[in-house]
Amino acid sequence: MKSKITIVVLAIIIVMTAAANWALEEIKNQFSSSLKNQLQTILFSTNEALKNWEGLNVEALKHYIHIIEIDRLILKFAQSKVIGQEALAQHPLQQHIRDTLTPAMREGNYQGFFIISQDHINLASTRNSNLGQKSFISERLLTRALNGETLFTLPIKSDVPLPDAKGLLQDGQPTMFILGPLRDHRQNAAIIAILAFRIAPAEAYAYIANLGRVVKGGETYLFDPQGKILNETPFIAELHQTGLLPKGVSSILNLEIRDPGGNLMEGYKSPLFRHQQSYTKMAQSALSGQSGFDTVGYNNYRGIPVVGAWQWNKKAGIGLVTEISVTEAYRAYYTIQKLVIGALIALALFAATMVFLFTKTREYELKKAQNLARLMKEEAGKANKTLQNELKLSELIASLLQATANNTSEKEVLGATLELIPSLGFFGAQNIGAAFLTNPDNHELTLVVEHNLPKQLLKSCAKAKFNASLCGKAAEAGEMLFTTSPDEHHDMQFDDMVSYGKYSVPFLIDDKVEGIIVICMEQGTEFHSDFAGFLYAVSDIISGAIKRIRAEKTTLKNEQFASLGAMVAGVAHEINSPVGTAVTNISELIEKTNNFQRKLKDAGISKSDLENFIQDSIDFSSMAQENLFRAAELVRSFKLVAVDQSNEELRSFNFLEHINATITTLYHEFKRTKITIQVDCPPELEITSLPGAFSQIITNLTHNSKIHGFDDGKNPGEIKIKVEKRAQQFTLNYTDNGKGMNKEQQTKVFDPFYTTRRSQGGSGLGMNIVHNLITQTLNGSIELDSAEGQGVKFRITIPLEPMEQAFGAYTTMPAKEEITP
């Protein structure tokens, strides 16, 4: 009988172990899949930020070249044939060039500039020591610039001392350049020289890399084709401590991504020199031009096991990677794993005890067997309940990861969390909770989302000082706090207040407390370490989601500023033509007047002379007036649209006039195309809304039609905008007769970063901005109707209810006075 019982017990243990292993494997697969998506999303956002940064600098350089008269100055340099450092330094145009470029350097935060001749000699620079010397920028890149390209160099060690992080001049500091051609527009736009600006990669790449830091123990960094890191690592102090880098030395261009073979942070000493060690798994893949991910784990440059995703940016010639230590990435999973293993060990010990007891006499064995059967049933019930709770926790974590991945605001992330956690009702959790954001300046919490919170607490909890509640104490300490009763710690109380317990859980970003999640517990519930571990995992998920949302918002904002910058450059170019023509007319009129005056003094004038002079005066004045009116209209339209796009303030305005002003600022984009824009709008339509939002919508829609519908304006086309007012709303029907969209494009057109022109520099954010402005900012809706070869039709519906109610977060401004030139 003993052997039979032993076999049965062993079989039960084997079955339970197999079931637990299967459950753990499923949970780990879910964690791995979610982790992969999170890493790739962060990497994609970082790569888009890099592209946007490069694009903005390229456009800025082209803008500086266009608006300054540096080509005239350089042409004079070339004609004078000045050579030698001293002669170039004393040339009267040298200081003129420096004064001309100083505003551009200050605006672009550049460290210096070079004007480089066709034979690669420095003609002008911020330093006299560089003059007359051959440029240390590679000849290959200089040749490409002289062939008409605008491009970046990779970071290299500087040829001159530059300021370090403390502002002290140091040799060997990292530097890089953006360079482009300077043309002689009087000689068929022939390239006469190169304009190069010096950039501090430590500042530029640090901003881009910091967008990808998600949790403690994680980092995002960039590296060059030699596997050298291009931004300052957040672990620089540890690298100095281990001797991987000498004290005071930056990681930029001084740290190679090699696997030491063991964890340097735990005292491991590699038997190989650094240059003898192989590149990490990630670096080997990226340096061969491949993109990939690894959620199992590999050693990073410190020898710490990490998970990561990476990509090689061929255009920039650099790699990007985001990595998180395996310990931090799988912290919640390891907690669940320990709980399951603990339950199995308890079951095994129980089985061993049962076998031992059955070695007694039959009577004793029978009696004990009955007792043990009862105990076994109870323990099995407890084990089953524990396993069910753990499975619920794992399912909840997976659901929370999925929910937060789809949210677009911090409030939605916190709301989804409060919807999921209390509703389960296990570990004594009530269906009551709240979420707060911190304001460290005045040590105050602000209630953002609440779930079934008692009405008496809503007002008192709207703003709560750190020292007035358990939530505030948790925010101040940056640690989870638990109480069995609010009476012990809570200054905010009311009559008939229920004495319930609660967990106050902080969520952190970059080691800074951003807010508190509060979960209320049933009266008498004790602290449970398993539930606390689960709440720590929830805190990490919230932190990662909010970090992602802020990074996406930063990327979207950069796209909007890029659009405004393009408009500024275009309008400035258009104003040059009528103003230049008017100046010429006035100059000729002055010359005619002077000749007339001399003739009047010297020999007198005839009737025909007077008539000719009067006719010339009328003609030249009319032409000058007509061109100045044209320039004034451009300035008026630009001031209206540019001010609106840079402010988010409600005001009353005439809708037709605003659309026409917006289209006027787009003239430079369409003047060389055969694309016409027609507007049909009631002239009396006055609304109170956000005019800048409508300008952005019209700009993005017309730009999208020109690029995608009419192949960059190569094909003729027609754009129609029709506005109709009905009851308490108005509709804007936007149509074009371009190429149209297929079904896949229609389903993805509003997704962020979706574009069919990635290789031509498209960001994929234009239509996503349109969708967000209409549905979130203006509280409206947008519908798309299209087919291949049949153009597109967007139907936009905007409510006209009182805007003070629809946009309570904005300040209502009076209607703008007419802007006169």
Residue, then its C-alpha position, 0 to 999 in steps of 0.5 A: m500500500k505504501s508503494k502505491i501511495t508513493i507512486v500516486v503522490l509522485a504522479i501528482i507532483i509530476v503532473m503539477t510540476a508539468a502544469a506549472n512549467w507550462a503556465l510559466e512558459e506561457i507567461k514568459n512568452q507573453f512577457s517576451s512578446s510585449l518586451k519585443n514590441q516595447l523595445q522596437t517601438i522605442l527604437f523606431s521613435t528614436n530613429e525617427a527623432l534622429k531623422n527629424w534632427e538631421g532633416l531640420n539641420v539640413e533644411a536650416l543649412k540650406h536656409y542659411i545659404h539661401i538667405i545670406e549673401i555669402d556667395r557674393l563675399i566668397l566670389k570676391f575672395a576668389q577674385s582677389k586670389v588671397i592666399g596665406q594665413e595672415a593675408l586671409a586673416q587681414h582681408p577686410l571681408q574676413q570679419h564681414i563673413r564672421d559677422t554675417l554667419t554669427p546669427a546662424m551659428r547662435e540660432g543653430n547652436y553651432q560651435g564654429f564655421f568654415i568656408i572651404s575652397q574648391d581645392h579644399i583650403n579654409l578661406a574663412s573660419t571662426r579661428n585665424s589658426n585654421l585659415g589657409q590650411k587644408s581642411f581636415i574634413s575627409e576629401r571624399l565628403l568635400t568632393r560630394a559637397l562640391n558635387g551639390e550634396t548637403l551631408f553630415t560627417l560622422p563624429i571625429k576627434s577635433d583638430v582644435p581644443l573645444p569646451d568639455a561638459k564643464g565648459l573647459l577647453q580640452d584637446g580631442q573633444p568629439t566634433m562633427f560637421i554639416l556641410g553644403p555647397l555655396r553657389d554663384h547665382r550670377q554664373n548659372a548657380a555654379i558651386i564656388a565653395i563649401l559652407a560647413f558648421r561645426i556641431a557638438p555631437a555630445e549635445a545632439y546625440a544625448y537628446i536623441a538617446n535620452l528619448g529611449r530610456v525607459v526604465k532603470g537599468g536601460e539605455t539607448y545609445l548610438f555608435d559608429p562603423q568602428g563600434k564606438i559609442l557616440n553619446e554619453t552613457p548614463f553609466i559613466a561613473e561605473l565605467h570609471q570605477t571599473g577602469l573601463l574608461p580612465k577618470g574624466v574621459s567621456s564615453i563618446l568615441n572612447l568606448e567600443i561595444r565589446d563583450p568582456g566575457g563577464n559582468l564587470m560590475e561584479g568584479y570580473k576581470s577579462p584576461l584579454f585586452r579590450h581590443q582583443q575582445s569580440y564585439t557584442k552580439m548586437a554590435q556584430s549584427a548591426l555593424s554588418g548592416q542588419s536590424g534585429f532584437d533579442t529578448v533572451g539575453y546577451n552580454n552588453y559592453r559592461g558584461i551585463p546580460v541585457v535584452g535589446a533591439w537594434q538598427w543600422n541607419k545606412k543614410a546616417g552611417i550609424g547604429l542605434v540600440t535600446e537595451i534593458s538589463v534582463t533582471e529589470a526586463y523580467r522582474a515581474y516574471y521572476t516574482i511569479q516564477k518564485l511563487v510557483i516554485g515555492a508552491l511546488i516545493a511546499l507540495a513536495l515536502f507535504a508529499a514526503t511527510m505523507v509517505f513517512l507517516f505511512t510507514k507506521t502501523r496499519e491502524y496508525e497509517l489508516k488514521k493518519a491517512q484519513n487526516l492527511a487526506r483531509l489536509m491534502k484536500e485543503e492544501a490542494g485547494k490553497a495551492n489551486k487558489t494561489l496558482q489561479n491568483e498568479l495566473k490572474l496576475s500574469e493575465l492582468i499584466a499582459s492585458l495592461l501591457q496591451a492596453t497601455a501600448n494603445n493609449t495616447s495620453e497619460k490620463e488614458v494609461l492611468g485610467a486603463t490601469l484603474e479599470l483593470i486592477p481593482s475589478l479583479g477583487f483578489f488579495g482583498a482589492q476593492n473596486i476603488g482607486a485613484a491616480f495622482l500626478t506630482n508637482p514637486d515645486n509646491h510638494e503637491l499631488t493632483l488627482v488625475v483619474e479616480h475610480n469609485l472614490p467616495k464623493q466626500l474625498l473628491k474635493s479634498c483629494a483634488k489637490a493634496k499636500f505631501n504631508a497630508s496623506l499616505c499618498g503624499k508620503a509615498a511620493e516624497a519617499g519614492e517608495m510603496l507604502f501600505t496602511t490597514s486604515p486611513d485613520e493612522h496617516h490621513d489628515m483628510q477625514f469625514d463622518d461615516m468614513v469607512s476604515y479601509g486599507k490601501y497601497s500607495v504605489p509611486f511610478l518613476i521616470d528617470d528616478k524621479v517620482e511622476g505620480i502615485i497609484v492608489i489601490c483600496m483594500e477591504q477592511g482588515t486586509e493585511f500586507h501581501s508581498d505577492f500583491a506588492g510585487f505585482l504592483y511594482a511590475v504595474s508601476d514599471i509598465i506605467s512608467g514605460a508607457i508614459k515615457r513612450i507617450r512623451a517621446e511620441k509627443t516630442t516627435l510630433k511637435n518637432e514635425q509641426f515646427a518643421s512644417l512652420g519652418a518650411m513655410v517661413a522659408g517659402v514666404a521669405h523667398e516669395i517676398n524677395s521678388p516683388v520687393g526687389t522689383a519695387v526697389t528697381n522701379i523706385s530707383e528708375l523713378i529717382e533717376k528719371t526725376n534727377n534727369f528732369q531736374r537737371k534739364l529744368k535747371d540747364a536748358g528748360i523743358s518742353k511740354s513733351d518733356l513734362e508729359n513724358f516725365i509725368q507718364d514715367s512717374i505714373d508708370f513706375s509708381s504704379m508698378a512699385q505700388e502693385n509689387l509692394f501691395r503684393a508683398a504686403e499681402l504676403v506679409r499680412s497672410f504670413k503674420l495671420v497664419a504663423v501667429d495662429q500656428s505658434n499659439e493655442e488660443l481661442r479667438s473669433f475669426n472669419f473662416l473664408e479669410h483664414i483659409n485664403a490666408t493659409i493658401t497664400t502662404l502655400y503659394h511657394e509650394f504650388k507656383r511651379t506646378k499645374i495644381t489649382i486650389q478652389v475654395d467654396c465657403p460662405p463669406e459670412l461664416e464666423i467661428t470661435s475656435l483654434p485658427g492655428a489648428f485649421s491652418q495646420i490641417i489645410t497645410n498638411l492635406t494640401h502637402n499630402s495631395k501634392i506629394h502623394g496624389f500628384d507625384d511632387g507636383k509633376n502631374p496637373g491636378e485640382i484641389k477643392i475645399k468646400v465648407e458648409k454650415r448646418a445647425q450646430q456644426f459645419t463640414l469641410n469637404y476636401t477633395d483632389n483628383g490625384k492617384g488615390m489610395n488602395k485599401e491598405q493605405q486607407t486603413k493605415v493613413f492616420d497611423p503615426f510613422y506610416t509613409t509610402r515614401r520613407s526612402q525619400g525622407g517622409s516621416g509619416l506624421g502629417m496625416n496623424i497630426v491631422h487626425n489628432l487635431i480634428t478628433q482631439t483638439l477640435n473634438g470633431s471627426i474625419e472620414l476618408d473615401s478613396a480608390e486607386g486612380q480616383g483621388v481622395k475625399f476627406r469629410i471633416t465635421i466640426p461641432l459649433e457648440p460654445m467653444e469655452q465648453a469644448f476647449g475649456a483648457y484654452t484661453t478665449m481671445p477676442a477677434k484679431e484686429e485687421i493686420t495691416p502691412 
